[in-house]
């Protein structure tokens, strides 16, 4: 290339820019909540022109959907690793280790947990987000079904979600003892009830395409 030729323009990476915008969306929601989310705020946070955000995400709901999907994908990867490291657990071990997983969301990871719950609860008034929120629910049940029957897994997943929300919304979060007690009550087999089916194997796991530190 001769000295008087202009330098070649650096090609933009659309996928990288989209990822930067989505990550910035999460940071804006963490700082300002869903109500404070705007294209302008995201553009400023991402360090991109305003037109870049509106080009890739036409509406605020598009930004929220993308951030929610990113949160769910991150949760799926977390659960896969969590289960892979713990191939077999007794009910008591489950109660202790699930509590371990839950506690950071009540302390050092609270801001991240709040942001993810805001994204999840955005589906209350946005029906188009509900299939993504469904994924979150099914991922929790699928992970817990490695250790217990599907009904107990569904009950434990619901309890984890409720405990997390209570911890974030109430003035005082539940103690470790309280969390472990609730989980043991759910996970310990009740001799009065009929014996449930065993844990699901991979061939009967609920689909992850039909659906927040995290719940399991």
DALIN-V626777 format. One record per backbone hydrogen bond with DSSP energy under -0.5 kcal/mol. CO is the residue of the C=O (numbers start at 1). NH is the residue of the N-H. If there is no record, write none. Layout:
CO,NH / CO,NH
//
This chain:
2,5 / 12,14 / 13,17 / 14,18 / 15,19 / 16,20 / 17,21 / 18,22 / 19,23 / 20,24 / 21,25 / 22,26 / 23,27 / 24,28 / 25,29 / 26,30 / 27,31 / 28,32 / 29,33 / 33,36 / 34,37 / 38,42 / 39,43 / 40,44 / 41,45 / 42,46 / 43,47 / 43,48 / 49,52 / 49,53 / 50,53 / 50,54 / 51,55 / 52,56 / 53,57 / 59,63 / 60,64 / 61,65 / 62,66 / 63,67 / 64,68 / 65,69 / 66,70 / 67,71 / 68,72 / 69,73 / 70,74 / 71,75 / 72,76 / 73,77 / 74,78 / 75,79 / 76,80 / 77,81 / 78,82 / 79,83 / 80,84 / 81,85 / 83,86 / 90,94 / 91,95 / 92,96 / 93,97 / 94,98 / 95,99 / 96,100 / 97,101 / 98,102 / 99,103 / 100,104 / 102,105 / 103,106 / 104,107 / 104,109 / 107,110 / 109,113 / 110,114 / 111,115 / 112,116 / 113,117 / 114,118 / 115,119 / 116,120 / 117,121 / 118,122 / 120,123 / 121,124 / 122,125 / 126,129 / 127,130 / 129,132 / 129,133 / 130,134 / 131,135 / 132,136 / 133,137 / 134,138 / 134,211 / 135,139 / 136,140 / 137,141 / 138,142 / 139,143 / 140,144 / 141,145 / 143,146 / 144,147 / 144,148 / 145,200 / 148,200 / 149,153 / 150,154 / 151,155 / 152,156 / 153,157 / 154,158 / 155,159 / 156,160 / 157,161 / 158,162 / 159,163 / 160,164 / 161,165 / 162,166 / 163,167 / 164,168 / 165,169 / 166,170 / 175,179 / 176,180 / 177,181 / 178,182 / 179,183 / 180,184 / 181,185 / 182,186 / 183,187 / 184,188 / 189,191 / 190,193 / 201,204 / 202,205 / 211,135
//
